[in-house]
Amino acid sequence: MTALLEARHVTKVFGGGLFSKTKNLTVALEDFSLTIESDPPSITAVVGESGSGKTTLARLILGLTPPTSGEVLYNGKDLRSLSSTERRQFLRDVQVIFQDPYEVYNPFYKVDHVLETPVAKFHLAPSREKARALIEETLHAVGLRPEETLGRYPHQLSGGQRQRVMVARALLLRPRLIVADEPVSMVDASLRATILDSLRQLNQKFGISLIYITHDLTTAYQISENIIVLYRGSVAEAGDVELVVKDPQHPYTRLLVGSVPLPDPSRTWEKEKMPADVSTRGSGATRGCKFAERCPYVMQVCREKVPPLYRSNPHRAAACFLLQDAPALGTEDMVKVFVAASPNGTSRG
């Protein structure tokens, strides 16, 4: 079966040009591969700190920016070579929910506008009455009351309401995949659970796959089945979210897990250990492991070679020479460590 969406050895480099020098180039994403199957629907989290390449990945998947090398495929065809009909179907099948719900809205239009536009553009309803009924049904599906939502301007809604309207907008098209780029980072903590639940319902009730992009390891653990940890544009660790979060094997993943605040005020946060040798910190060296200058377990081989993904478990792989006794995988094989989603939305081995 042809995958719904596939990134093959994608690299994105920014900078350069006629008057630029090579040293000004920034590698935002490097040799990244990911496959989203047509079935069963899955939830894959992409996690990393600022500058790890998360948003660049989202833009590449959505076709908003072309890769420097590699390719992004939709139903087996490169996004750059889609016909107008295929492009229209892609825009319906792959939807996005952005980080800031307020910037998406035109303040001069009522929120009805962002819901009525896709209905009209994709001919989702044969009449105005049917369109209204469809919109109201979709708002109910994401936990909003139409009488409290429609007819209002964006500033008259809370951040959580605005974001759930965007979830409803995506749901209207019944897409096969939604790319959610930091969808809860701009709303109050009290509303995050509601929005996460709405996203989970998209997967479980409507059979929509999700790529959930975030810097927040906690929400990634709450919603996803599989997780990819990015560091400076490269995959540090990937696999079943239960394994990766509860027993991280890459030193960077351990750092992220240790940075999550604990609910017990008498317990302090875990702190990053000092690197074994800080002489390379900030050196800008391009050889070897990108995390070497921050790693407390750095070895000489880490500075000389780029570690491949080592498969330490059937459902987990990490790019670290500490695991070099395990079999190595190519980036295109990363999907083999992911668990498959069962029809009720839970994972199975």
Short mmCIF file of the C-alpha atoms (twelve columns), coordinates in Angstrom:
data_MODEL
# 
_entry.id   MODEL 
# 
loop_
_atom_site.group_PDB 
_atom_site.id 
_atom_site.type_symbol 
_atom_site.label_atom_id 
_atom_site.label_alt_id 
_atom_site.label_comp_id 
_atom_site.label_asym_id 
_atom_site.label_seq_id 
_atom_site.Cartn_x 
_atom_site.Cartn_y 
_atom_site.Cartn_z 
_atom_site.pdbx_PDB_model_num 
ATOM 1   C CA . MET A 1   0.000   0.000  0.000   1 
ATOM 2   C CA . THR A 2   1.335   3.437  -0.948  1 
ATOM 3   C CA . ALA A 3   2.048   5.672  2.044   1 
ATOM 4   C CA . LEU A 4   -0.129  8.741  2.475   1 
ATOM 5   C CA . LEU A 5   2.847   11.028 3.085   1 
ATOM 6   C CA . GLU A 6   6.527   10.269 3.036   1 
ATOM 7   C CA . ALA A 7   9.697   12.276 3.554   1 
ATOM 8   C CA . ARG A 8   12.760  10.631 2.035   1 
ATOM 9   C CA . HIS A 9   16.222  11.780 3.084   1 
ATOM 10  C CA . VAL A 10  15.057  15.372 3.325   1 
ATOM 11  C CA . THR A 11  17.608  18.090 3.986   1 
ATOM 12  C CA . LYS A 12  16.851  21.806 4.221   1 
ATOM 13  C CA . VAL A 13  19.634  24.380 4.170   1 
ATOM 14  C CA . PHE A 14  19.025  28.105 4.598   1 
ATOM 15  C CA . GLY A 15  21.387  30.854 3.531   1 
ATOM 16  C CA . GLY A 16  23.776  30.976 0.619   1 
ATOM 17  C CA . GLY A 17  23.043  32.876 -2.539  1 
ATOM 18  C CA . LEU A 18  25.167  34.919 -4.921  1 
ATOM 19  C CA . PHE A 19  26.862  37.090 -2.303  1 
ATOM 20  C CA . SER A 20  26.852  34.664 0.624   1 
ATOM 21  C CA . LYS A 21  29.654  32.489 1.852   1 
ATOM 22  C CA . THR A 22  29.407  28.822 2.755   1 
ATOM 23  C CA . LYS A 23  30.032  29.486 6.451   1 
ATOM 24  C CA . ASN A 24  26.733  31.396 6.611   1 
ATOM 25  C CA . LEU A 25  24.698  28.333 5.670   1 
ATOM 26  C CA . THR A 26  22.313  26.910 8.278   1 
ATOM 27  C CA . VAL A 27  21.299  23.267 8.106   1 
ATOM 28  C CA . ALA A 28  17.784  23.285 9.576   1 
ATOM 29  C CA . LEU A 29  16.997  19.633 8.826   1 
ATOM 30  C CA . GLU A 30  19.413  16.925 7.750   1 
ATOM 31  C CA . ASP A 31  18.765  13.534 6.125   1 
ATOM 32  C CA . PHE A 32  15.318  13.173 7.697   1 
ATOM 33  C CA . SER A 33  12.916  10.395 6.716   1 
ATOM 34  C CA . LEU A 34  9.385   9.744  7.920   1 
ATOM 35  C CA . THR A 35  6.454   7.695  6.634   1 
ATOM 36  C CA . ILE A 36  2.793   8.241  7.502   1 
ATOM 37  C CA . GLU A 37  0.844   5.221  6.349   1 
ATOM 38  C CA . SER A 38  -2.630  5.491  4.859   1 
ATOM 39  C CA . ASP A 39  -3.920  3.068  7.500   1 
ATOM 40  C CA . PRO A 40  -4.184  2.706  10.452  1 
ATOM 41  C CA . PRO A 41  -4.392  6.330  11.650  1 
ATOM 42  C CA . SER A 42  -1.520  7.243  13.968  1 
ATOM 43  C CA . ILE A 43  -0.297  10.055 16.202  1 
ATOM 44  C CA . THR A 44  3.398   10.870 15.889  1 
ATOM 45  C CA . ALA A 45  4.986   13.541 18.063  1 
ATOM 46  C CA . VAL A 46  8.045   15.499 16.922  1 
ATOM 47  C CA . VAL A 47  9.841   16.997 19.918  1 
ATOM 48  C CA . GLY A 48  12.860  19.230 20.345  1 
ATOM 49  C CA . GLU A 49  14.071  22.543 21.681  1 
ATOM 50  C CA . SER A 50  14.003  25.782 19.694  1 
ATOM 51  C CA . GLY A 51  16.156  25.504 16.588  1 
ATOM 52  C CA . SER A 52  15.842  21.732 16.326  1 
ATOM 53  C CA . GLY A 53  14.081  21.886 12.952  1 
ATOM 54  C CA . LYS A 54  10.497  21.163 14.020  1 
ATOM 55  C CA . THR A 55  8.813   24.049 12.189  1 
ATOM 56  C CA . THR A 56  11.026  23.541 9.127   1 
ATOM 57  C CA . LEU A 57  9.816   19.943 9.036   1 
ATOM 58  C CA . ALA A 58  6.189   21.110 9.210   1 
ATOM 59  C CA . ARG A 59  6.697   23.544 6.318   1 
ATOM 60  C CA . LEU A 60  8.347   20.841 4.208   1 
ATOM 61  C CA . ILE A 61  5.540   18.349 4.848   1 
ATOM 62  C CA . LEU A 62  2.926   20.969 3.977   1 
ATOM 63  C CA . GLY A 63  4.732   21.879 0.764   1 
ATOM 64  C CA . LEU A 64  5.253   25.474 1.922   1 
ATOM 65  C CA . THR A 65  8.993   25.273 1.307   1 
ATOM 66  C CA . PRO A 66  10.931  22.901 -0.979  1 
ATOM 67  C CA . PRO A 67  13.690  20.651 0.389   1 
ATOM 68  C CA . THR A 68  17.282  21.407 -0.554  1 
ATOM 69  C CA . SER A 69  17.706  17.697 -1.203  1 
ATOM 70  C CA . GLY A 70  15.503  14.658 -0.824  1 
ATOM 71  C CA . GLU A 71  11.784  14.568 -1.543  1 
ATOM 72  C CA . VAL A 72  8.386   14.752 0.126   1 
ATOM 73  C CA . LEU A 73  5.852   12.387 -1.415  1 
ATOM 74  C CA . TYR A 74  2.050   12.430 -1.311  1 
ATOM 75  C CA . ASN A 75  0.526   9.127  -2.421  1 
ATOM 76  C CA . GLY A 76  3.919   8.260  -3.879  1 
ATOM 77  C CA . LYS A 77  4.324   11.467 -5.916  1 
ATOM 78  C CA . ASP A 78  6.692   14.363 -5.213  1 
ATOM 79  C CA . LEU A 79  4.823   17.442 -3.967  1 
ATOM 80  C CA . ARG A 80  6.688   19.565 -6.511  1 
ATOM 81  C CA . SER A 81  5.260   17.611 -9.436  1 
ATOM 82  C CA . LEU A 82  1.598   17.387 -8.409  1 
ATOM 83  C CA . SER A 83  -0.971  18.383 -10.997 1 
ATOM 84  C CA . SER A 84  -3.550  21.038 -10.118 1 
ATOM 85  C CA . THR A 85  -6.125  18.328 -9.363  1 
ATOM 86  C CA . GLU A 86  -3.662  16.398 -7.185  1 
ATOM 87  C CA . ARG A 87  -2.619  19.601 -5.432  1 
ATOM 88  C CA . ARG A 88  -6.243  20.357 -4.617  1 
ATOM 89  C CA . GLN A 89  -6.715  16.875 -3.151  1 
ATOM 90  C CA . PHE A 90  -3.479  17.241 -1.169  1 
ATOM 91  C CA . LEU A 91  -4.732  20.515 0.323   1 
ATOM 92  C CA . ARG A 92  -7.857  18.709 1.448   1 
ATOM 93  C CA . ASP A 93  -6.144  15.565 2.742   1 
ATOM 94  C CA . VAL A 94  -3.364  17.354 4.654   1 
ATOM 95  C CA . GLN A 95  -4.439  20.154 6.972   1 
ATOM 96  C CA . VAL A 96  -2.543  22.265 9.500   1 
ATOM 97  C CA . ILE A 97  -3.227  23.785 12.899  1 
ATOM 98  C CA . PHE A 98  -0.823  26.612 13.686  1 
ATOM 99  C CA . GLN A 99  0.716   27.726 16.957  1 
ATOM 100 C CA . ASP A 100 -0.897  31.140 17.371  1 
ATOM 101 C CA . PRO A 101 -4.675  30.956 16.855  1 
ATOM 102 C CA . TYR A 102 -5.052  34.744 16.823  1 
ATOM 103 C CA . GLU A 103 -2.700  35.465 13.926  1 
ATOM 104 C CA . VAL A 104 -4.656  33.124 11.659  1 
ATOM 105 C CA . TYR A 105 -7.767  35.282 11.873  1 
ATOM 106 C CA . ASN A 106 -8.561  38.474 10.003  1 
ATOM 107 C CA . PRO A 107 -9.814  40.773 12.801  1 
ATOM 108 C CA . PHE A 108 -12.234 42.461 10.385  1 
ATOM 109 C CA . TYR A 109 -14.154 39.207 9.806   1 
ATOM 110 C CA . LYS A 110 -16.247 37.222 12.221  1 
ATOM 111 C CA . VAL A 111 -14.993 33.730 13.025  1 
ATOM 112 C CA . ASP A 112 -17.695 32.356 10.734  1 
ATOM 113 C CA . HIS A 113 -15.473 33.392 7.832   1 
ATOM 114 C CA . VAL A 114 -12.706 30.844 8.532   1 
ATOM 115 C CA . LEU A 115 -15.313 28.072 8.616   1 
ATOM 116 C CA . GLU A 116 -17.406 29.168 5.639   1 
ATOM 117 C CA . THR A 117 -14.395 29.608 3.338   1 
ATOM 118 C CA . PRO A 118 -13.317 25.914 3.159   1 
ATOM 119 C CA . VAL A 119 -16.952 24.827 2.885   1 
ATOM 120 C CA . ALA A 120 -17.385 27.043 -0.186  1 
ATOM 121 C CA . LYS A 121 -13.956 26.372 -1.709  1 
ATOM 122 C CA . PHE A 122 -14.246 22.592 -1.543  1 
ATOM 123 C CA . HIS A 123 -18.018 22.464 -2.165  1 
ATOM 124 C CA . LEU A 124 -18.711 20.620 1.076   1 
ATOM 125 C CA . ALA A 125 -22.426 21.510 1.185   1 
ATOM 126 C CA . PRO A 126 -25.060 21.996 -1.559  1 
ATOM 127 C CA . SER A 127 -26.807 24.942 0.127   1 
ATOM 128 C CA . ARG A 128 -26.298 27.648 2.732   1 
ATOM 129 C CA . GLU A 129 -28.550 25.775 5.163   1 
ATOM 130 C CA . LYS A 130 -26.584 22.552 4.746   1 
ATOM 131 C CA . ALA A 131 -23.339 24.487 5.161   1 
ATOM 132 C CA . ARG A 132 -24.586 26.022 8.413   1 
ATOM 133 C CA . ALA A 133 -25.659 22.610 9.701   1 
ATOM 134 C CA . LEU A 134 -22.253 21.123 8.818   1 
ATOM 135 C CA . ILE A 135 -20.407 23.936 10.586  1 
ATOM 136 C CA . GLU A 136 -22.547 23.610 13.707  1 
ATOM 137 C CA . GLU A 137 -22.076 19.833 13.769  1 
ATOM 138 C CA . THR A 138 -18.296 20.264 13.493  1 
ATOM 139 C CA . LEU A 139 -18.189 22.875 16.250  1 
ATOM 140 C CA . HIS A 140 -20.059 20.484 18.546  1 
ATOM 141 C CA . ALA A 141 -17.492 17.790 17.680  1 
ATOM 142 C CA . VAL A 142 -14.652 19.923 19.107  1 
ATOM 143 C CA . GLY A 143 -16.568 20.944 22.222  1 
ATOM 144 C CA . LEU A 144 -17.853 24.368 21.150  1 
ATOM 145 C CA . ARG A 145 -21.404 25.690 21.250  1 
ATOM 146 C CA . PRO A 146 -22.337 27.307 17.912  1 
ATOM 147 C CA . GLU A 147 -24.568 29.881 19.619  1 
ATOM 148 C CA . GLU A 148 -21.584 31.038 21.711  1 
ATOM 149 C CA . THR A 149 -19.084 30.963 18.846  1 
ATOM 150 C CA . LEU A 150 -20.619 32.001 15.543  1 
ATOM 151 C CA . GLY A 151 -21.335 35.661 14.909  1 
ATOM 152 C CA . ARG A 152 -18.419 36.814 17.041  1 
ATOM 153 C CA . TYR A 153 -15.145 38.479 16.167  1 
ATOM 154 C CA . PRO A 154 -11.840 36.769 17.067  1 
ATOM 155 C CA . HIS A 155 -11.100 39.121 19.965  1 
ATOM 156 C CA . GLN A 156 -14.430 38.168 21.545  1 
ATOM 157 C CA . LEU A 157 -13.309 34.554 21.956  1 
ATOM 158 C CA . SER A 158 -10.744 33.144 24.358  1 
ATOM 159 C CA . GLY A 159 -7.478  31.695 23.079  1 
ATOM 160 C CA . GLY A 160 -8.762  28.198 23.701  1 
ATOM 161 C CA . GLN A 161 -11.952 28.871 21.777  1 
ATOM 162 C CA . ARG A 162 -10.027 30.364 18.852  1 
ATOM 163 C CA . GLN A 163 -7.762  27.327 18.705  1 
ATOM 164 C CA . ARG A 164 -10.695 24.900 18.816  1 
ATOM 165 C CA . VAL A 165 -12.313 26.821 15.945  1 
ATOM 166 C CA . MET A 166 -9.127  26.091 13.970  1 
ATOM 167 C CA . VAL A 167 -9.414  22.420 14.918  1 
ATOM 168 C CA . ALA A 168 -13.012 22.548 13.654  1 
ATOM 169 C CA . ARG A 169 -11.868 24.204 10.421  1 
ATOM 170 C CA . ALA A 170 -9.444  21.349 9.792   1 
ATOM 171 C CA . LEU A 171 -12.076 18.745 10.677  1 
ATOM 172 C CA . LEU A 172 -14.595 20.226 8.213   1 
ATOM 173 C CA . LEU A 173 -12.555 18.847 5.336   1 
ATOM 174 C CA . ARG A 174 -12.292 15.378 6.913   1 
ATOM 175 C CA . PRO A 175 -8.558  15.268 6.144   1 
ATOM 176 C CA . ARG A 176 -6.440  12.156 6.396   1 
ATOM 177 C CA . LEU A 177 -3.573  13.943 8.151   1 
ATOM 178 C CA . ILE A 178 -3.330  17.031 10.352  1 
ATOM 179 C CA . VAL A 179 0.002   18.706 11.096  1 
ATOM 180 C CA . ALA A 180 -0.395  20.409 14.482  1 
ATOM 181 C CA . ASP A 181 2.487   22.848 15.016  1 
ATOM 182 C CA . GLU A 182 2.688   23.780 18.731  1 
ATOM 183 C CA . PRO A 183 -1.138  23.892 18.958  1 
ATOM 184 C CA . VAL A 184 -1.334  24.393 22.744  1 
ATOM 185 C CA . SER A 185 1.707   26.555 23.444  1 
ATOM 186 C CA . MET A 186 -0.262  29.828 23.245  1 
ATOM 187 C CA . VAL A 187 -3.197  28.837 25.466  1 
ATOM 188 C CA . ASP A 188 -3.582  28.610 29.234  1 
ATOM 189 C CA . ALA A 189 -2.552  25.382 30.904  1 
ATOM 190 C CA . SER A 190 -6.146  24.811 31.996  1 
ATOM 191 C CA . LEU A 191 -7.258  24.683 28.353  1 
ATOM 192 C CA . ARG A 192 -4.507  22.442 27.026  1 
ATOM 193 C CA . ALA A 193 -6.199  19.242 28.150  1 
ATOM 194 C CA . THR A 194 -9.386  20.245 26.313  1 
ATOM 195 C CA . ILE A 195 -7.564  20.936 23.045  1 
ATOM 196 C CA . LEU A 196 -5.460  17.785 23.359  1 
ATOM 197 C CA . ASP A 197 -8.641  15.798 23.887  1 
ATOM 198 C CA . SER A 198 -10.125 17.383 20.752  1 
ATOM 199 C CA . LEU A 199 -7.052  16.328 18.778  1 
ATOM 200 C CA . ARG A 200 -7.223  12.813 20.200  1 
ATOM 201 C CA . GLN A 201 -10.865 12.577 19.144  1 
ATOM 202 C CA . LEU A 202 -9.868  13.488 15.582  1 
ATOM 203 C CA . ASN A 203 -7.676  10.416 15.583  1 
ATOM 204 C CA . GLN A 204 -9.920  7.972  17.416  1 
ATOM 205 C CA . LYS A 205 -13.368 9.006  16.188  1 
ATOM 206 C CA . PHE A 206 -12.636 10.308 12.693  1 
ATOM 207 C CA . GLY A 207 -9.596  8.192  11.764  1 
ATOM 208 C CA . ILE A 208 -7.288  11.157 11.126  1 
ATOM 209 C CA . SER A 209 -3.525  10.779 11.544  1 
ATOM 210 C CA . LEU A 210 -1.673  13.516 13.409  1 
ATOM 211 C CA . ILE A 211 1.858   14.865 13.373  1 
ATOM 212 C CA . TYR A 212 2.054   16.688 16.690  1 
ATOM 213 C CA . ILE A 213 4.976   19.137 16.771  1 
ATOM 214 C CA . THR A 214 5.974   20.537 20.145  1 
ATOM 215 C CA . HIS A 215 8.775   21.477 22.510  1 
ATOM 216 C CA . ASP A 216 6.694   20.142 25.401  1 
ATOM 217 C CA . LEU A 217 7.584   16.544 26.185  1 
ATOM 218 C CA . THR A 218 4.678   16.254 28.627  1 
ATOM 219 C CA . THR A 219 1.918   16.898 26.079  1 
ATOM 220 C CA . ALA A 220 3.752   14.774 23.508  1 
ATOM 221 C CA . TYR A 221 3.645   11.867 25.947  1 
ATOM 222 C CA . GLN A 222 -0.031  12.475 26.704  1 
ATOM 223 C CA . ILE A 223 -1.250  12.380 23.116  1 
ATOM 224 C CA . SER A 224 1.129   10.379 20.924  1 
ATOM 225 C CA . GLU A 225 1.871   6.732  20.203  1 
ATOM 226 C CA . ASN A 226 5.223   7.357  18.536  1 
ATOM 227 C CA . ILE A 227 7.782   10.074 19.119  1 
ATOM 228 C CA . ILE A 228 10.720  11.553 17.228  1 
ATOM 229 C CA . VAL A 229 13.262  13.586 19.183  1 
ATOM 230 C CA . LEU A 230 15.091  16.149 17.033  1 
ATOM 231 C CA . TYR A 231 18.353  17.856 17.915  1 
ATOM 232 C CA . ARG A 232 19.790  20.498 15.579  1 
ATOM 233 C CA . GLY A 233 17.958  19.047 12.606  1 
ATOM 234 C CA . SER A 234 18.832  15.391 13.157  1 
ATOM 235 C CA . VAL A 235 16.981  12.506 14.796  1 
ATOM 236 C CA . ALA A 236 18.380  11.769 18.252  1 
ATOM 237 C CA . GLU A 237 15.868  9.083  19.250  1 
ATOM 238 C CA . ALA A 238 12.620  7.659  17.893  1 
ATOM 239 C CA . GLY A 239 10.065  4.977  18.615  1 
ATOM 240 C CA . ASP A 240 7.279   4.001  21.000  1 
ATOM 241 C CA . VAL A 241 6.572   7.004  23.229  1 
ATOM 242 C CA . GLU A 242 6.316   4.821  26.347  1 
ATOM 243 C CA . LEU A 243 9.833   3.485  25.843  1 
ATOM 244 C CA . VAL A 244 11.432  6.752  24.781  1 
ATOM 245 C CA . VAL A 245 10.001  8.895  27.597  1 
ATOM 246 C CA . LYS A 246 10.124  6.391  30.452  1 
ATOM 247 C CA . ASP A 247 13.551  4.976  29.588  1 
ATOM 248 C CA . PRO A 248 15.395  7.419  27.310  1 
ATOM 249 C CA . GLN A 249 18.639  6.134  25.817  1 
ATOM 250 C CA . HIS A 250 20.040  9.165  24.012  1 
ATOM 251 C CA . PRO A 251 21.709  11.693 26.368  1 
ATOM 252 C CA . TYR A 252 19.723  14.537 24.788  1 
ATOM 253 C CA . THR A 253 16.418  12.755 25.390  1 
ATOM 254 C CA . ARG A 254 17.503  12.188 28.996  1 
ATOM 255 C CA . LEU A 255 18.165  15.915 29.250  1 
ATOM 256 C CA . LEU A 256 14.679  16.722 27.961  1 
ATOM 257 C CA . VAL A 257 13.020  14.257 30.334  1 
ATOM 258 C CA . GLY A 258 15.084  15.569 33.233  1 
ATOM 259 C CA . SER A 259 13.959  19.117 32.446  1 
ATOM 260 C CA . VAL A 260 10.280  18.318 33.039  1 
ATOM 261 C CA . PRO A 261 9.269   19.874 36.393  1 
ATOM 262 C CA . LEU A 262 8.128   17.417 39.045  1 
ATOM 263 C CA . PRO A 263 4.826   17.907 40.919  1 
ATOM 264 C CA . ASP A 264 6.470   17.364 44.322  1 
ATOM 265 C CA . PRO A 265 7.827   20.782 45.470  1 
ATOM 266 C CA . SER A 266 10.315  19.083 47.780  1 
ATOM 267 C CA . ARG A 267 12.048  17.502 44.787  1 
ATOM 268 C CA . THR A 268 14.270  19.626 42.569  1 
ATOM 269 C CA . TRP A 269 14.576  19.353 38.835  1 
ATOM 270 C CA . GLU A 270 17.259  17.104 37.467  1 
ATOM 271 C CA . LYS A 271 20.112  19.123 36.030  1 
ATOM 272 C CA . GLU A 272 22.170  18.563 32.941  1 
ATOM 273 C CA . LYS A 273 25.513  17.026 33.777  1 
ATOM 274 C CA . MET A 274 28.641  18.923 32.818  1 
ATOM 275 C CA . PRO A 275 30.235  17.624 29.632  1 
ATOM 276 C CA . ALA A 276 33.252  15.401 30.067  1 
ATOM 277 C CA . ASP A 277 35.308  17.897 28.068  1 
ATOM 278 C CA . VAL A 278 34.096  21.425 27.402  1 
ATOM 279 C CA . SER A 279 36.973  22.287 25.085  1 
ATOM 280 C CA . THR A 280 34.769  21.770 22.006  1 
ATOM 281 C CA . ARG A 281 31.789  23.780 23.272  1 
ATOM 282 C CA . GLY A 282 30.784  26.374 20.711  1 
ATOM 283 C CA . SER A 283 33.486  25.236 18.301  1 
ATOM 284 C CA . GLY A 284 30.980  24.971 15.470  1 
ATOM 285 C CA . ALA A 285 32.561  21.732 14.306  1 
ATOM 286 C CA . THR A 286 30.478  19.964 11.693  1 
ATOM 287 C CA . ARG A 287 32.039  16.506 12.022  1 
ATOM 288 C CA . GLY A 288 30.753  13.910 14.411  1 
ATOM 289 C CA . CYS A 289 27.745  13.882 16.688  1 
ATOM 290 C CA . LYS A 290 25.998  17.247 16.959  1 
ATOM 291 C CA . PHE A 291 25.363  16.694 20.668  1 
ATOM 292 C CA . ALA A 292 28.999  15.890 21.490  1 
ATOM 293 C CA . GLU A 293 29.796  19.309 22.943  1 
ATOM 294 C CA . ARG A 294 26.972  18.979 25.496  1 
ATOM 295 C CA . CYS A 295 27.173  15.252 26.149  1 
ATOM 296 C CA . PRO A 296 28.479  13.975 29.518  1 
ATOM 297 C CA . TYR A 297 29.365  10.631 27.889  1 
ATOM 298 C CA . VAL A 298 31.275  11.963 24.872  1 
ATOM 299 C CA . MET A 299 33.928  9.677  23.390  1 
ATOM 300 C CA . GLN A 300 36.534  10.297 20.734  1 
ATOM 301 C CA . VAL A 301 34.448  8.502  18.110  1 
ATOM 302 C CA . CYS A 302 31.605  10.947 18.813  1 
ATOM 303 C CA . ARG A 303 33.771  13.812 17.545  1 
ATOM 304 C CA . GLU A 304 34.902  11.956 14.450  1 
ATOM 305 C CA . LYS A 305 31.820  10.184 13.101  1 
ATOM 306 C CA . VAL A 306 28.099  10.809 12.807  1 
ATOM 307 C CA . PRO A 307 26.277  8.077  14.739  1 
ATOM 308 C CA . PRO A 308 23.623  6.118  12.828  1 
ATOM 309 C CA . LEU A 309 20.336  5.102  14.404  1 
ATOM 310 C CA . TYR A 310 20.938  2.000  16.508  1 
ATOM 311 C CA . ARG A 311 17.911  -0.243 17.045  1 
ATOM 312 C CA . SER A 312 18.190  -1.192 20.719  1 
ATOM 313 C CA . ASN A 313 14.595  -2.446 20.912  1 
ATOM 314 C CA . PRO A 314 12.018  -3.592 18.327  1 
ATOM 315 C CA . HIS A 315 10.159  -0.304 18.914  1 
ATOM 316 C CA . ARG A 316 12.972  2.150  19.597  1 
ATOM 317 C CA . ALA A 317 16.167  3.491  18.023  1 
ATOM 318 C CA . ALA A 318 18.691  6.128  19.080  1 
ATOM 319 C CA . ALA A 319 21.605  7.824  17.305  1 
ATOM 320 C CA . CYS A 320 24.281  7.318  19.952  1 
ATOM 321 C CA . PHE A 321 27.547  5.366  19.990  1 
ATOM 322 C CA . LEU A 322 26.708  4.154  23.498  1 
ATOM 323 C CA . LEU A 323 24.416  1.713  21.664  1 
ATOM 324 C CA . GLN A 324 26.870  0.677  18.960  1 
ATOM 325 C CA . ASP A 325 26.548  -3.018 19.823  1 
ATOM 326 C CA . ALA A 326 22.939  -2.869 18.531  1 
ATOM 327 C CA . PRO A 327 22.131  -3.167 14.790  1 
ATOM 328 C CA . ALA A 328 22.267  0.084  12.818  1 
ATOM 329 C CA . LEU A 329 19.315  1.419  10.817  1 
ATOM 330 C CA . GLY A 330 19.117  3.845  7.949   1 
ATOM 331 C CA . THR A 331 16.915  6.908  8.487   1 
ATOM 332 C CA . GLU A 332 14.456  5.474  5.971   1 
ATOM 333 C CA . ASP A 333 14.003  2.475  8.299   1 
ATOM 334 C CA . MET A 334 12.941  4.616  11.258  1 
ATOM 335 C CA . VAL A 335 9.269   3.840  10.661  1 
ATOM 336 C CA . LYS A 336 10.020  0.182  11.401  1 
ATOM 337 C CA . VAL A 337 10.455  0.994  15.088  1 
ATOM 338 C CA . PHE A 338 7.055   2.685  15.358  1 
ATOM 339 C CA . VAL A 339 4.165   0.852  16.960  1 
ATOM 340 C CA . ALA A 340 0.992   0.426  14.931  1 
ATOM 341 C CA . ALA A 341 -2.238  2.029  16.077  1 
ATOM 342 C CA . SER A 342 -5.210  -0.207 16.686  1 
ATOM 343 C CA . PRO A 343 -8.680  0.852  15.462  1 
ATOM 344 C CA . ASN A 344 -9.702  2.123  18.912  1 
ATOM 345 C CA . GLY A 345 -6.763  4.479  19.068  1 
ATOM 346 C CA . THR A 346 -4.528  2.512  21.443  1 
ATOM 347 C CA . SER A 347 -1.150  1.168  20.461  1 
ATOM 348 C CA . ARG A 348 -0.086  -2.402 20.028  1 
ATOM 349 C CA . GLY A 349 3.270   -4.007 19.631  1 
# 
